[in-house]
Amino acid sequence: MTESTKSKTCPGASRRDFLKGSAAAVVGSSLTATLGAARMAHAAGDGVLKVGLIGCGGRGNGAARNAINADPNVKLTAMGEVFPDRLEQARKVLQTSLKDKYAVTDDCAFSGFDAYKGVIDSGVDVVLLAEPPHFRPQHLRYAIEKGKHVFCEKPVAVDGPGVRHVLETTEMAKQKNLNIVSGLCWRYDYAVRETVKRLRDGAIGDIVAMQMDYLTGVLWHRGREPQWSEMEYQLRNWYYFTWLSGDHICEQHIHSLDKSLWLLGDKPPKKCVGLGGRQVRTDPKWGHIYDHFATCYEWEDGVKMYSYTRQMAGCKNTVEDYILGSKGRAEVLKNTIQGPSGQWKYDGPKASMYDVEHQELFAAIRAGNTINNGTYMSYSTLLAIMGRMACYTGQEITWDMALNSKEDLTPEQYAWGDVKIPEVAMPGVTKFA
């Protein structure tokens, strides 16, 4: 294991092997030649694709398994994680589950705040971004600058400056013909895709209103050890600090919010109001995030979306999207539509959306095509941030206010030691920034 950001090439397919099967020609002007070379370098044909994992928690390990099993000719060749112990644990788990598709040597296992650079500079072709959301803008930019295809978990930022940064990176990826596939996984579910398509095609007339529920129980907490600094404690319990997770309206409820945008053609809303608070998670060990949010978003044409998310034990749980149209209604996750033509329910092919994400990414790379989910994953992230702002401040927040916000949640430095513990936001007191 190393804690280095030195550029190195890790074991796996050679660049020559990677280019086998690619017949791309580099012709034309210097710009065309540059872009053509980039496309050729990533149109792998049947060659081995080398994958690097950044972030070795549960979601990261899951993404690695989904990715490596999605294509017969890929290998995991590099891994990076802030914490050395989590890195080593993940290496053991993935070596066992991936078998001969695991090819991570000690020289290509990186830890520390700059571990992402080591992974990206190691010679990988595809990067999986699964560190806490705060780091995504930085990690995504570096990956695209270095010419890598990316699978990027959600959300992609925790504040307005972060979203703007990702939108810029999205345009950079388009210029370089690089793939960005988002971890907003419902867009890769066959049944939900068909349901949304039918609704957008008018199966229930015009969409009038939506109710998006994500009501669940409590999640993990990793405790505190006396030898941990405050920075280490917050990073190991990142979910409970807004600068790292964006609060659970961003980290979890974003799935519901994303579907509302998808149904409306990814057109942003005009404004948002909301309420929320910290009724059960009052102990300081839960950081400073809320345990419930209720928000109402409104679009220019008058469509309203009511969203509810809660993380409390002992309550009724439900995760569903209820759509009301001028001529009917639908439940998206149940894949049912009640419209003028009667009852419809999806009865087509089924596959794990977590596998499909990676299958379509690798298929695009091998075909020399491009998938770029960057815009909608940024918009959905900002939708969640906008809702958080409305609830934290108690004010009406417009889309432009959220997008142009100067609130930057980045700490003064990435270093072990003390880090500020923000106060719990108080509606009517906390100011919009």
Number of C-alpha atoms within 10 A of each C-alpha: 16 16 19 18 19 12 13 14 19 22 19 23 19 15 16 9 14 21 21 15 14 19 11 16 11 16 13 10 8 10 10 12 14 15 16 18 17 18 23 21 20 28 26 25 19 17 21 21 30 26 29 29 28 28 27 26 18 11 14 20 20 14 26 28 18 19 26 22 17 20 18 11 15 23 27 27 27 33 33 33 28 22 18 17 11 16 21 18 12 21 21 10 11 19 15 11 12 16 10 10 20 20 19 22 14 14 18 27 27 28 27 18 17 17 23 32 20 28 33 31 22 24 25 26 26 28 28 28 31 28 24 24 26 22 21 24 22 16 24 27 18 17 24 23 13 14 22 25 28 24 24 26 23 25 31 34 30 30 27 24 20 26 27 19 18 24 20 15 22 24 14 15 26 16 10 20 23 26 28 26 23 27 25 23 18 18 20 20 19 17 24 21 16 18 25 23 14 15 24 17 12 16 25 23 17 16 21 17 19 23 19 25 21 22 19 18 14 12 9 7 13 10 10 15 9 6 8 13 16 16 19 20 21 21 17 20 20 24 24 24 21 24 23 23 26 28 23 23 32 27 23 19 23 24 23 24 29 23 21 29 18 18 19 16 11 16 14 21 21 15 22 25 22 25 20 24 20 17 10 13 19 15 9 10 15 20 20 21 25 27 23 21 25 20 22 19 28 18 15 11 9 12 15 20 22 20 23 22 25 25 20 18 12 9 11 9 15 14 14 15 21 18 22 18 19 14 16 21 24 25 20 21 16 15 18 17 24 18 19 12 11 9 12 15 15 15 9 8 7 10 11 12 20 20 20 19 24 24 17 16 25 24 18 18 25 20 14 20 16 21 19 20 17 22 19 20 29 24 24 28 28 28 27 29 26 31 30 29 28 27 28 25 22 21 18 18 22 19 20 13 16 26 19 14 16 13 14 13 16 15 12 8 8 12 13 13 12 11 17 9 13 12 10 18 20 15 18 11 10 16 13 17 13
